[in-house]
Amino acid sequence: MATVQRSGSRETHQVFNQAPPLVDYNVYEADRPLVESVRREGAEWAEARIAAVGAFAGSEHAQTLGALANENPPKLKTHDRYGHRVDEASFHPAWHELLGASVEHELHSSPWKDPRPGAHVARGAAFMCMSQAEAGVGCPISMTYSVIPALRTQPELAAEWEPRFLSAEYDPRNAPAPGKSGALAGMGMTEKQGGTDVRANTTVARPVDGGGPGAEYELSGHKWFMSAPMCDAFLVLAQADGGISCFLFPRWTPDGERNRFRLQRLKDKLGNRSNASSEIEFDSASAWLVGEEGGGVRTIIEMVNHTRLDCVIGGATGMRAGVAQAIHHASHRSVFGRELSEQPLMRNVLADLSVESEAATIAAMRLARAYDEAIAGDEEAANLKRIANAVLKYWICKRAPMHAGEALECLGGNGYVEESGLPRLFRESPLNSIWEGSGNVQCLDVLRAMIKSPAALEAFFAEVQEGAVGEPRLAAYVTSLREEIPGDVETIEVRARRVVEKMALALQASLLVRYGDEAVADAFCASRLSGDWGQAFGTLSAGTDFGRIIERHSPAT
Ligand SMILES: Cc1cc2nc3c(=O)[nH]c(=O)nc-3n(C[C@H](O)[C@H](O)[C@H](O)COP(=O)(O)OP(=O)(O)OC[C@H]3O[C@@H](n4cnc5c(N)ncnc54)[C@H](O)[C@@H]3O)c2cc1C
């Protein structure tokens, strides 16, 4: 009798009709829209480097590190065992390995070290790959990448710090920067009473010896959000006599003392859990003025512009990760005797998610090229970048949570379980829309660009028009968009989301029509422009070439 019992229990533990894990594939090479974008936008020369990041990020090892870094979030350590203040966040080894790999691959520095055409595209594509292992490490990487143009406002500070920030060696020690083999940068703008409204900052800066650009000041006050507090230096905003000003605040003073700041708390966040986001207080902390007193916003916006590019890339990254997981699962799971990926309604969902993902990827890489060209002195590109960054940050980041939720559902109950990685993707998804200027702020920034830089709006329409020439649905859409700008001036602010959404769709359509897959472009125009669509994903028209779109976006190479 006992033997029969055991054999019965073995029967119940046969596992079948479950998808294998999606690991050990190259997230770059498997991503056709990304590969095509890299080649088209001028970064073909970097493909081997991007593919190396793609191989690492898709490995089982890196995927495991990403999960571990999230399951073991950083811990606050205010004091050492003897009671001395240390003000540190301590991280799991998985975080260090991922951040170290990102630094070794120069995701924080490559365009500044080797500023050739396509450098920001190459770096953006590699960043997109690495973030598919774990998005949290992208925060200090992005801030270190972005600090360089702002820091260059003050050449002597740049001369001292830039070599440290550009180093390809990851040195996680909490020690004075001159003795380290590499350094990372963060930023502190947001205070309790205002994040968007940084002019409301109350942190005070007093000159130590007369003040002026590059001179030392003492900061007293607080920051309500300061992510990656283990960084070696931060650009922070504070009120000097001349108004809101930007300062370089190092963790250690030049004489090798811990700088006078207190790490008060780490935030208990919805997602982005591998990364530390802190509340801090300055207690007459030493800092050096970057740029002029009163020019703080103008200076730090150079940094914020680049982190905003990474928000756009981050939104596209989440969508790509979701599509890859959804198609992978649906290709390995049968329901009612047929693979999910063969079920007509699931095909509609997968294709619709893919269309959204391709539109995001292609737009993010086009934007990165505008950065390359603008930095090289191309005025038209600078105008396009000025407006397109805000347009795309608004729309791509806004679409991400909805996209992640639908990708998660493609895995059914498994998608709701942590081990699948989809809950992590879902929790991360609202963040890019919030930080670096939230949704409304981006829309208002688009209005500002329209008013203050009419050339930016012209550059935007010139780019869109290139696609509209051969696509009547886009041409009609652009005509109606033009009628809304500014339209009724009295109501333009209340209509800003509607207008910016339309601008984003027009730009994405124009890029897809010219450079994307034909079936994807057709589905995008029919659904997003002509309204042959529902209100959820999976509502493309029956005539869509579902098979072609899904095949193109499948992670199976
Ligand atoms: C995980 C995380 C990490 C962060 N890390 C950092 C960091 O390292 N450094 C840093 O400085 N900050 C950081 N932030 C802060 C972040 O940049 C701010 O939270 C964000 O800019 C919004 O500011 P706020 O929270 O003060 O919200 P508010 O400014 O109060 O805005 C609240 C809402 O009002 C909207 N709004 C604002 N103005 C208008 C308007 N005129 N009209 C209509 N709507 C408006 C906004 O879009 C937003 O939705 C971080 C935030 C998070 C969540």
The ligand as a Gaussian input file, in Angstrom:
#p B3LYP/6-31G(d) Opt

LIG

0 1
 C       12.563000      57.256000      -5.922000
 C       12.794000      58.725000      -6.041000
 C       14.088000      59.188000      -6.058000
 C       14.343000      60.558000      -6.155000
 N       15.641000      60.981000      -6.155000
 C       15.891000      62.325000      -6.184000
 C       17.234000      62.811000      -6.146000
 O       18.194000      62.045000      -6.130000
 N       17.425000      64.148000      -6.117000
 C       16.399000      65.033000      -6.147000
 O       16.626000      66.220000      -6.112000
 N       15.106000      64.589000      -6.197000
 C       14.838000      63.279000      -6.217000
 N       13.538000      62.832000      -6.264000
 C       12.452000      63.800000      -6.188000
 C       11.690000      64.001000      -7.461000
 O       12.476000      64.605000      -8.444000
 C       10.442000      64.824000      -7.092000
 O        9.640000      64.003000      -6.259000
 C        9.665000      65.299000      -8.293000
 O       10.417000      66.221000      -9.026000
 C        8.326000      65.924000      -7.903000
 O        8.515000      66.870000      -6.899000
 P        7.662000      66.805000      -5.554000
 O        7.738000      65.412000      -5.021000
 O        8.069000      67.897000      -4.652000
 O        6.176000      67.016000      -6.009000
 P        5.447000      68.411000      -6.319000
 O        6.418000      69.356000      -6.899000
 O        4.679000      68.843000      -5.135000
 O        4.449000      67.963000      -7.459000
 C        3.304000      67.162000      -7.165000
 C        2.497000      66.976000      -8.438000
 O        2.090000      68.242000      -8.915000
 C        2.389000      68.368000     -10.297000
 N        2.659000      69.793000     -10.566000
 C        3.708000      70.523000     -10.170000
 N        3.614000      71.775000     -10.644000
 C        2.457000      71.857000     -11.345000
 C        1.780000      72.887000     -12.051000
 N        2.293000      74.101000     -12.147000
 N        0.618000      72.580000     -12.657000
 C        0.096000      71.344000     -12.585000
 N        0.677000      70.343000     -11.916000
 C        1.848000      70.584000     -11.303000
 C        3.574000      67.465000     -10.540000
 O        3.612000      67.023000     -11.889000
 C        3.272000      66.318000      -9.576000
 O        2.473000      65.368000     -10.199000
 C       13.263000      61.467000      -6.211000
 C       11.953000      60.988000      -6.212000
 C       11.717000      59.632000      -6.131000
 C       10.299000      59.152000      -6.121000

